[in-house]
Amino acid sequence: MKVSRASRVIGLVLGGTLLAAQGAYATEHLAGSANDSTPCSAKLVSTHEGYQVHADGDTIKSQVAAFKIGTNIADSDLWPTKDGYLIQMHDNDVHGSTDGHGLVTEMTLSQILALRTRHFNLPIPTFDDSLALKLAHQPGRYLMFETKYAFGDRAYLDLLADQVKAAGMEDHVIIYSAFPNQLTYLKQIDPNITVWYKAGSVPPLQQVEGYDGVMLDAEQMNAQNVALFHAAGLSVIRQRGGESAAKWEAFLATGADGLMSDHSKQIIKWCRNLG
């Protein structure tokens, strides 16, 4: 089962298949115990770049921390290296978040792995590192990755799909992008991959036909738009925004399925109050 269609979202958060983790990176001292915090089941909550109180974003530690506070989804960003590997970093320019200089797309994997994050001195994870996380294989847990312009090269999308399938993570990975051609291609090569369109404006239904969800700005989130996409069988997720009790109530009034947040710990508390 997977986070794909609005009519099944809540059941998917509660369900899923427990799969065996693969890979060497997800060591026990990072992953911790198997089920420290049950994910909120009332709504999908995606922690933007992972939970960053004691970790830099887009790292294994921030993803583990996100799951441990009870979020359903740990978010990150993917980039291809010059020699054709997929790594995680928010921007193509490594200087923004690491001790290095240059562009991911112009560096080799070995150069990327030599870097450390700026504040907490953490290693840069590959895509496979996260796919091997034990917590991400558990029921109700999902990894969410944004693909950006560099994935216009379909060879990287082929690689992405192959790695997800090899890890047995098709039911636990969500790919989202502002580039619909990438999502369309992913669905063509692997219909089992969940894809969400990150919309800059409310997209026409024909543009998102065959996708699993849409991510709307807070300004676009209203009951009418949510109902439109629900009727077409798509999940509706709110993109990032400042959080307050009033904004949470406004979000609930739309009937949307979930949201991405930089304030996930507070959101989880409100989410649990829903029962």
RODO-2510 file (C-alpha; in nm, 4 decimals, decimal comma):
residues 275
     n   res          X          Y          Z
     1     m     0,0000     0,0000     0,0000
     2     k     0,1177     0,3536    -0,0634
     3     v     0,0391     0,7210    -0,0178
     4     s    -0,1159     0,7646    -0,3562
     5     r    -0,4878     0,8365    -0,3739
     6     a    -0,6890     1,0609    -0,1489
     7     s    -0,9491     0,7966    -0,0672
     8     r    -0,6767     0,5732     0,0822
     9     v    -0,4487     0,8197     0,2582
    10     i    -0,5454     0,7608     0,6192
    11     g    -0,5504     0,3831     0,5806
    12     l    -0,2049     0,4004     0,4304
    13     v    -0,0678     0,5973     0,7205
    14     l    -0,1968     0,3260     0,9527
    15     g    -0,0939     0,0373     0,7278
    16     g     0,1970    -0,0598     0,5078
    17     t     0,4357    -0,3518     0,4841
    18     l     0,7354    -0,3955     0,7107
    19     l     1,0344    -0,4497     0,4856
    20     a     1,3887    -0,5489     0,5699
    21     a     1,6419    -0,2666     0,5553
    22     q     1,9347    -0,2865     0,3162
    23     g     2,2709    -0,1076     0,2964
    24     a     2,5525    -0,0360     0,5378
    25     y     2,5025     0,3315     0,6172
    26     a     2,1949     0,3065     0,8438
    27     t     2,3880     0,1976     1,1523
    28     e     2,2073     0,1290     1,4753
    29     h     2,3583     0,4293     1,6563
    30     l     2,1879     0,6558     1,4033
    31     a     1,8629     0,4702     1,3558
    32     g     1,7925     0,4037     1,7220
    33     s     1,5186     0,1680     1,8339
    34     a     1,2664     0,0445     1,5822
    35     n     0,9591     0,2365     1,6908
    36     d     1,0312     0,5253     1,9282
    37     s     0,7283     0,7288     1,8220
    38     t     0,4198     0,6135     1,6374
    39     p     0,3390     0,8449     1,3438
    40     c     0,0305     1,0613     1,3625
    41     s    -0,2468     0,8848     1,1714
    42     a    -0,5004     1,1647     1,1204
    43     k    -0,3021     1,3629     0,8622
    44     l     0,0174     1,3287     0,6643
    45     v     0,2918     1,5478     0,8091
    46     s     0,6112     1,5952     0,6084
    47     t     0,9089     1,7419     0,7927
    48     h     1,0892     1,9784     0,5544
    49     e     1,4520     1,8619     0,5171
    50     g     1,3991     1,6471     0,8255
    51     y     1,3888     1,7614     1,1879
    52     q     1,6767     2,0020     1,2369
    53     v     1,7012     2,0829     1,6077
    54     h     2,0154     1,8718     1,6452
    55     a     2,0972     1,8003     1,2797
    56     d     2,1542     1,9780     0,9514
    57     g     1,8811     1,9359     0,6924
    58     d     1,8872     1,6704     0,4217
    59     t     2,0890     1,4317     0,6366
    60     i     2,0277     1,0862     0,7764
    61     k     2,0230     1,2266     1,1275
    62     s     1,7522     1,4828     1,0419
    63     q     1,5405     1,2120     0,8760
    64     v     1,5693     0,9798     1,1758
    65     a     1,4838     1,2705     1,4064
    66     a     1,1747     1,3477     1,1976
    67     f     1,0446     0,9936     1,2377
    68     k     1,1204     0,9928     1,6091
    69     i     0,9022     1,2967     1,6774
    70     g     0,6114     1,1219     1,5045
    71     t     0,6026     1,2601     1,1532
    72     n     0,4902     1,0317     0,8739
    73     i     0,7270     1,1702     0,6122
    74     a     1,0902     1,2811     0,6156
    75     d     1,1660     1,5194     0,3294
    76     s     1,4913     1,5713     0,1390
    77     d     1,6263     1,6842    -0,2006
    78     l     1,8096     1,4827    -0,4647
    79     w     2,0880     1,5862    -0,7021
    80     p     2,2987     1,3820    -0,9456
    81     t     2,6758     1,4021    -0,9252
    82     k     2,9000     1,4520    -1,2258
    83     d     2,9788     1,0795    -1,2314
    84     g     2,6162     0,9690    -1,2096
    85     y     2,5334     0,9070    -0,8433
    86     l     2,2350     1,0442    -0,6512
    87     i     2,3085     1,2385    -0,3344
    88     q     2,1034     1,4513    -0,0963
    89     m     2,1468     1,8251    -0,0586
    90     h     1,9039     2,1139    -0,0623
    91     d     2,0774     2,3175    -0,3335
    92     n     2,3099     2,2405    -0,6206
    93     d     2,5666     2,4847    -0,4733
    94     v     2,7336     2,2947    -0,1885
    95     h     2,8641     2,6118    -0,0212
    96     g     2,5212     2,6934     0,1201
    97     s     2,5113     2,3932     0,3536
    98     t     2,8614     2,2400     0,3657
    99     d     3,2266     2,3244     0,4185
   100     g     3,2927     2,2964     0,0445
   101     h     3,2615     2,4940    -0,2781
   102     g     3,1209     2,4014    -0,6164
   103     l     2,8110     2,2490    -0,7716
   104     v     2,6931     1,8959    -0,7008
   105     t     2,6328     1,8415    -1,0717
   106     e     2,9980     1,9308    -1,1441
   107     m     3,1503     1,7201    -0,8655
   108     t     3,2185     1,3484    -0,8311
   109     l     3,0714     1,1285    -0,5629
   110     s     3,4062     1,1030    -0,3843
   111     q     3,4289     1,4826    -0,3725
   112     i     3,0781     1,5056    -0,2266
   113     l     3,1443     1,2389     0,0346
   114     a     3,4528     1,4300     0,1504
   115     l     3,2318     1,7212     0,2563
   116     r     3,0663     1,7792     0,5927
   117     t     2,7588     1,9816     0,6749
   118     r     2,8190     2,3336     0,7972
   119     h     2,6753     2,3318     1,1504
   120     f     2,6776     1,9750     1,2825
   121     n     2,9651     1,8305     1,0788
   122     l     2,7550     1,5477     0,9377
   123     p     2,8274     1,3360     0,6277
   124     i     2,6422     1,3953     0,3020
   125     p     2,4037     1,1054     0,2393
   126     t     2,3508     0,9247    -0,0869
   127     f     2,0023     0,8260    -0,1998
   128     d     2,0731     0,4641    -0,1072
   129     d     2,1687     0,5653     0,2465
   130     s     1,8156     0,6851     0,3159
   131     l     1,6526     0,3954     0,1324
   132     a     1,8315     0,1660     0,3790
   133     l     1,6965     0,3389     0,6907
   134     k     1,5112     0,0870     0,9078
   135     l     1,2648     0,3455     1,0338
   136     a     1,1689     0,4337     0,6767
   137     h     1,0762     0,0716     0,6075
   138     q     0,8182     0,0618     0,8839
   139     p     0,4420     0,0907     0,8394
   140     g     0,3245     0,4495     0,8189
   141     r     0,6697     0,5889     0,7356
   142     y     0,7684     0,7513     0,4071
   143     l     1,0711     0,9190     0,2563
   144     m     0,9934     1,2129     0,0311
   145     f     1,2381     1,3509    -0,2249
   146     e     1,2245     1,6518    -0,4529
   147     t     1,3785     1,6221    -0,7983
   148     k     1,4910     1,9495    -0,9540
   149     y     1,6008     2,0633    -1,3001
   150     a     1,9032     1,8309    -1,3218
   151     f     1,6629     1,5374    -1,3504
   152     g     1,5695     1,6605    -1,6944
   153     d     1,8252     1,3973    -1,7964
   154     r     1,6098     1,0845    -1,7974
   155     a     1,9061     0,8632    -1,7166
   156     y     1,8928     1,0010    -1,3630
   157     l     1,5218     0,9233    -1,3354
   158     d     1,5943     0,5692    -1,4567
   159     l     1,8589     0,5403    -1,1846
   160     l     1,6207     0,6778    -0,9212
   161     a     1,3473     0,4297    -1,0094
   162     d     1,5926     0,1394    -1,0180
   163     q     1,7297     0,2235    -0,6724
   164     v     1,3841     0,2555    -0,5176
   165     k     1,2792    -0,0795    -0,6606
   166     a     1,6032    -0,2519    -0,5618
   167     a     1,5584    -0,1336    -0,2038
   168     g     1,2011    -0,2641    -0,1917
   169     m     1,0819     0,0881    -0,1121
   170     e     0,8180     0,1594    -0,3765
   171     d     0,5549     0,1709    -0,1011
   172     h     0,7625     0,4020     0,1188
   173     v     0,8974     0,6657    -0,1203
   174     i     0,7275     0,9768    -0,2571
   175     i     0,8851     1,1762    -0,5394
   176     y     0,7702     1,5328    -0,5892
   177     s     0,8756     1,7951    -0,8385
   178     a     0,7828     2,1241    -0,9991
   179     f     0,8703     1,9632    -1,3340
   180     p     0,5719     1,7573    -1,4536
   181     n     0,7667     1,6001    -1,7399
   182     q     0,9851     1,4274    -1,4800
   183     l     0,6849     1,2891    -1,2932
   184     t     0,5188     1,1724    -1,6132
   185     y     0,8327     0,9845    -1,7135
   186     l     0,8672     0,8244    -1,3700
   187     k     0,5111     0,6974    -1,3905
   188     q     0,5822     0,5567    -1,7353
   189     i     0,8838     0,3570    -1,6238
   190     d     0,7419     0,2546    -1,2845
   191     p     0,3684     0,3067    -1,2219
   192     n     0,4183     0,1931    -0,8615
   193     i     0,6210     0,4994    -0,7664
   194     t     0,4157     0,7655    -0,5876
   195     v     0,4532     1,1100    -0,7466
   196     w     0,3201     1,4463    -0,6312
   197     y     0,3222     1,7607    -0,8432
   198     k     0,4579     2,0703    -0,6655
   199     a     0,2312     2,3294    -0,8200
   200     g     0,3156     2,6974    -0,8506
   201     s    -0,0503     2,7603    -0,9314
   202     v    -0,3586     2,5410    -0,9343
   203     p    -0,2896     2,3011    -1,2245
   204     p    -0,5582     2,1863    -1,4678
   205     l    -0,6689     1,8317    -1,4019
   206     q    -0,5366     1,7050    -1,7340
   207     q    -0,1858     1,8150    -1,6338
   208     v    -0,1828     1,5911    -1,3263
   209     e    -0,3745     1,2977    -1,4712
   210     g    -0,2117     0,9750    -1,3573
   211     y    -0,0258     1,1394    -1,0696
   212     d    -0,0905     1,0522    -0,7069
   213     g    -0,1099     1,3963    -0,5505
   214     v    -0,0631     1,7702    -0,5775
   215     m     0,1193     2,0066    -0,3442
   216     l    -0,0469     2,3477    -0,3260
   217     d     0,0706     2,6757    -0,1741
   218     a    -0,1109     2,7909     0,1375
   219     e    -0,2784     3,0634    -0,0722
   220     q    -0,4228     2,7983    -0,3043
   221     m    -0,5482     2,5767    -0,0240
   222     n    -0,9236     2,6037    -0,0005
   223     a    -1,2052     2,3542     0,0216
   224     q    -1,3024     2,4038    -0,3424
   225     n    -0,9565     2,3253    -0,4801
   226     v    -0,9133     2,0297    -0,2455
   227     a    -1,2494     1,8853    -0,3478
   228     l    -1,1567     1,9266    -0,7148
   229     f    -0,8462     1,7115    -0,6844
   230     h    -1,0045     1,4653    -0,4432
   231     a    -1,2754     1,4025    -0,7014
   232     a    -0,9993     1,3139    -0,9478
   233     g    -0,8490     1,0692    -0,6962
   234     l    -0,5457     1,2753    -0,5952
   235     s    -0,4114     1,3487    -0,2496
   236     v    -0,3743     1,7181    -0,1666
   237     i    -0,0811     1,8402     0,0420
   238     r    -0,0127     2,1939     0,1562
   239     q     0,3351     2,3264     0,0877
   240     r     0,5374     2,5013     0,3535
   241     g     0,4086     2,7988     0,5478
   242     g     0,4308     2,9704     0,8849
   243     e     0,2463     2,7776     1,1520
   244     s     0,0015     2,9053     1,4102
   245     a    -0,3109     2,7650     1,5714
   246     a    -0,5229     2,9751     1,3359
   247     k    -0,3364     2,8480     1,0276
   248     w    -0,3732     2,4916     1,1490
   249     e    -0,7477     2,5360     1,1838
   250     a    -0,7623     2,6962     0,8386
   251     f    -0,5734     2,3990     0,6971
   252     l    -0,8156     2,1531     0,8583
   253     a    -1,1117     2,3429     0,7134
   254     t    -0,9888     2,2733     0,3605
   255     g    -1,0124     1,8958     0,4049
   256     a    -0,6587     1,8475     0,2698
   257     d    -0,4719     1,5262     0,3411
   258     g    -0,1505     1,6653     0,4824
   259     l     0,1113     1,9360     0,4864
   260     m     0,4830     2,0022     0,4778
   261     s     0,6221     2,2056     0,7638
   262     d     0,9357     2,3476     0,9215
   263     h     0,7515     2,3289     1,2560
   264     s     0,6573     1,9627     1,2581
   265     k     0,6842     1,9023     1,6315
   266     q     0,4017     2,1489     1,6976
   267     i     0,2019     2,0164     1,4033
   268     i     0,2300     1,6627     1,5386
   269     k     0,0864     1,7745     1,8730
   270     w    -0,2150     1,9262     1,6985
   271     c    -0,2434     1,6265     1,4691
   272     r    -0,2577     1,3851     1,7636
   273     n    -0,5427     1,5861     1,9129
   274     l    -0,7526     1,4878     1,6120
   275     g    -0,7622     1,1317     1,7416
***
